[in-house]
């Protein structure tokens, strides 16, 4: 299965996203807010990008766009880990689904502007039930 290197973070609150540039100088396209949820696409695999802390904290789950799957039926996020360095110590917390856990949200809330939040070990399942690993994303908080 060929999977595009994009991850869609879906928030449960409506907001407009404005993001900085990725490490290669290309800024991701921000999608406008919808009535039910806001979304932003984030390139995967060794990608670093800036994101406003408020926007990250408003995000409730991870999803992969339907068109990322070969058959167009979509991929489901089945788990991921959030990590960050807080006061000199590295903290991480896993999720066994697509939603951020309270522990993950607490780590993100304690991260200071300018610090990095890591989305790692992103696991997805295709329509046939086969598991795949997506690349890691490093978010630098504004």
N, C-alpha and C positions, 0 to 999 in steps of 0.2 A: 504494500500500500504506500502510495506517495502522499506525504503530508506536507503542506506548506508550513513554513516556519513562522506562523503567526499564532498568537494567543489573544483571546478576547477576554478582557476583564469586564464583568458585568456588575454594575452597582444597582442596589435596590432604590436609591434615591435619585431624583432628577437633578442634574447639574451639567454645566457646560465645562468641557475639559480643554485646558490649554497646556500643552506640554512643550518642553525644551527640545534640544537636539540630541540625537543619539551620538555615541562616541565617534561614529564615522561622519558626523556633520549633517546627516539627513534626519529631519524631524518627522515623526510618524504623523499620519493624518488623524486628526481628532474628529470623532463623530459627534454630531449634535445630540443633545439630550432628547429622549423620547418621554412620553407621558408616564410610562411604567419604570423605566430604568435608563441609566446612562451607560455608555460603553466606550471603551478605547481599545484599539488594537496595538499590541506590543510585539515587536519582532523577537523571536526566540533565538537561543543558541549563542551565548557569549555576548549578548546585547546589554549595553548600559544606556540608560536614559534618565532624564529628569522628570519628576512628577511632583505636583503639589501635594503636600502631606494631607490636606483636607480632602482632596480628591481620592487619594489612596484609602483613607479611613472611611470614606463613604462607599467604597467598593465592597460588595458582600460576597462575590463568588467569581470563580474563573470558568471560562467556557472557550471552546474552540469553534471557530466559524464553520458552518455546515459545508462550505465549499472547500475546506481544508481536507476533506476525505475524498478518496478516489471515486466512491460511488454516490457522493452527494448526500448521504444520509446523516453525516455528522460524526463527530467524535465526542465522547463524554469524558470529562475530567474525573478521574477516580481517586485522586490524591495528590498532595503536594506538600512541601515544607516551606515555612517562612523562617528566615533567620536574619539576625542583625547583631551588631556589636553595640552593647549598652554599657557605659561606664567601664570600658576596657575588657568586658567579658562577652563571649559569644553566646547568644541564646537562640534556640530554634524550637519550633513547634510544628508537629505534623497535622494534616487534615486527611481524613479518610474519604473525602468526597470533594465536590467542587466548591463548597462554602468555606469561607474563612471561619476558624474557630474563635472563641473568646480569647484563648491564650495567644493566638496569632495576632488578633486585633490589639491586644495589650502590648505585645512586642512592637508593633508598628506605631502605636500611640506614644510609646516611650522613646522612640528614635528621634533624635534631634535633626533639625534642618541641616543639610549638608552630609548627613550620614547615609549609609547604604542599607537597603532592605533587599534580601535575596529571596527569590522565588525559585526553589530547586526541587529536584526529584519529582517533576511534574509527570504524573502517569495519566495516560488516556486509554480508552478502550474504543475500538471501532465497532461497526454494526454487527460484525461477526463474532464479537466477544474477545478479539485478540488484543492484548495489551501492548502499548508502545510507550516510550519515554520521549518527552519533549525536552528541549534544551532549557538552560537556566536563564533567568532574567535578573539583572541587577538594576534596582531602582534607586536613584539618588534623590533624596527628598529636598524639595525647595522650601 
